[in-house]
């Protein structure tokens, strides 16, 4: 599944500009807000669902090769987070729904199964 | 991934004080200049400093055997030597070094004048210096393990600076990726470097993260000046954390840092006192 398909299939908005390749392939999903848990358990290719909005989430995504972060429950990134995501080529999205809801949708779409 | 803020050029790493000789000098003079300066070769230039050849110890030995030390440099020098331009990248310099096996390369400006000289040890020494203060921009040109002997990268980490936090680990990861190491090694090094860096940011006043990369292993050393860890065995337990509340709200301080590091490492040591903490993490490449 590609990142840009997520915005079509789910109630999710793309925050980073199109030019940073929203067609990146995603292969799984991880939910978590404790960064060192995410570091230890998320996998390359995962979409990461979190409520954290500060710029360090971009570093975590880059380190783990996670192409996409979805901020859940209507959270919006801080300005420098958005800036850093653009710089590092990480796709940033936002959803009004809970992590449970978004993860459920991704699961039913077959992601990571 | 990168926007090219910093991409070392030959001009950034070359030696600018370059000793040259003119082609009408004698080999005897060349030999004396090289002996007095302890160098094993030098570019031959005309009056305008334009490169016309290169002379090395090997050339001089050959002339000595022929007993012809009063010959002109122009007679024995190597013409059309391999050279670099100031604007060439360090990557190009390294590949020239691999390709030609010469000890040194003259560096020319746009008018073909000699403005510097570059040896392989210049590259290693200056690059290490530059990496301390700047992030390296790596090439994406090749895949698969590269030939390299070793690299050391040294980062300064500021306590409580969440803006820069993670950059040292990201840079280490990019370098390991560029060197073509296995994905599992890169992942473990990235996790260990990130958690070690964040520990310094969260708990210490300042510190250093040093990555030493060889074909056999990646060693990451985190040294900080800070309050130290009161009870190391407690700190090693998953879930134990002394991070303040506002840090935890940002998702840090889950108490997984040191356990993650230990799990990622093949060898791990920790020392702590009220003056600071030192971690040494070794990850085997094979």
Interface residues (C-beta under 8 A of the other chain):
Chain A: X33 X34 X35 X36 X37 X39 X40 X44 X50 X52 X54 X55 X56 X57 X58 X59 X60 X62 X63 X64 X80 X87 X88 X89
Chain B: X1 X3 X162 X163 X165 X166 X167 X169 X170 X173 X183 X187 X190 X191 X194 X195 X198 X250 X251 X252 X254 X255 X256 X257 X260 X263
